[in-house]
Amino acid sequence: MVAPEQPYDERLTAPRSWWLIAALIGLAAGLLMLPLGTLPMLGGLVAGAALAAVLVSSYGSVRIRVVAGSLVAGDARIPLSALGAAHVLDREEAFAWRTHKADPRAHMLLRSYIPTALRVEVSDPDDPTPYVYLSTRSPRRLADALASSPSSEGSERYGKTAEPEESSDAAGPSTGPTA
């Protein structure tokens, strides 16, 4: 039996320079242990490099997938029926949505070493999350995968590169006190 092909699967691996830094941390740990002798120095070198490598590997092991009618981003699994329009963000827009345009209620899968992103609105009225921000190296492919997923209802809403609105709360419910 052949498994169905996943329309999108990306691992947000750490850059190569981070692995060099992990090796340098191992070297520094070895040098710290040098006054205790050769064997402790080698132990510090191995232990420091291994610990740093585990940290870099775990940070870079996050995946974004579109599978079985869901968008899986890290630990979050969001049904495609709860998602709205997808907005492809270039370097400048992604930076803006990571900083001054960011909503504290949003689910954000950030990786600072990935300059582009995809912002997907959450259309579920019971979910307080306004959007999902996903750092991705290929935001257009992810938007296309959301649009072409067989279980996405109204797939015409995906894949648009709509410009983000300045204020999305204009049509939303008021959060102020009621009289």
Residue pairs with C-beta under 8 A, 6 or more apart in sequence:
6 65
6 66
6 67
7 66
7 145
7 148
7 149
8 64
8 65
8 66
8 141
8 142
8 145
8 146
9 63
9 64
9 65
9 66
9 67
10 63
10 64
10 65
10 136
10 137
10 138
10 142
11 60
11 61
11 62
11 63
12 60
12 62
12 63
12 64
12 109
12 111
12 114
12 135
12 136
12 137
13 60
13 61
14 56
14 57
14 59
14 60
14 113
15 113
18 56
18 60
18 113
19 53
19 56
21 52
21 56
22 49
22 52
22 53
22 55
22 56
23 49
23 52
25 48
25 49
25 51
25 52
26 45
26 46
26 47
26 48
26 49
26 50
26 52
26 53
27 45
27 48
27 49
28 48
29 44
29 45
29 47
29 48
29 49
30 41
30 42
30 44
30 45
30 48
31 41
31 44
32 44
33 40
33 41
33 43
33 44
33 45
34 40
34 41
62 73
62 74
62 109
62 111
63 72
63 74
64 71
64 72
64 73
64 74
64 109
64 134
64 136
64 142
65 71
65 72
66 72
66 80
66 142
66 145
66 146
66 149
68 151
69 79
69 80
69 81
69 149
69 150
69 151
69 152
70 77
70 78
70 79
70 80
71 77
71 78
71 80
71 83
71 120
71 132
71 146
72 78
73 107
73 109
73 132
73 134
74 109
76 107
76 109
76 132
78 107
78 122
78 132
80 146
80 149
80 151
80 152
80 153
81 151
81 152
81 153
82 122
82 123
82 124
82 127
83 120
83 121
83 122
83 123
83 132
83 146
83 152
83 158
84 120
84 121
84 122
84 123
84 157
85 120
85 121
85 157
85 158
85 160
85 162
86 118
86 119
86 120
86 121
86 142
86 143
86 146
86 147
86 157
86 158
86 159
86 160
87 118
87 119
87 120
87 121
87 160
87 161
87 162
87 163
87 164
88 116
88 118
88 139
88 140
88 143
88 161
89 97
89 116
89 117
89 118
89 119
89 139
89 164
90 116
91 115
91 116
93 117
93 164
94 115
94 116
94 117
94 135
95 115
97 117
97 119
97 133
97 164
98 108
98 110
98 117
98 133
101 164
102 108
102 133
103 130
103 131
105 128
105 129
105 130
106 129
106 130
106 131
106 132
106 133
107 129
107 131
107 132
107 133
108 132
108 133
109 132
109 133
109 134
109 135
110 133
110 135
111 135
114 135
114 136
114 137
116 135
116 136
116 137
116 138
116 139
117 133
117 134
117 135
117 136
117 139
118 133
118 134
118 136
118 139
118 142
118 143
119 131
119 132
119 133
119 134
119 164
120 131
120 132
120 134
120 146
121 130
121 131
121 168
122 129
122 130
122 131
122 132
130 168
134 142
136 142
143 158
143 159
143 160
143 161
144 158
144 159
146 152
146 155
146 158
146 159
147 155
147 156
147 158
147 159
148 155
149 155
152 158
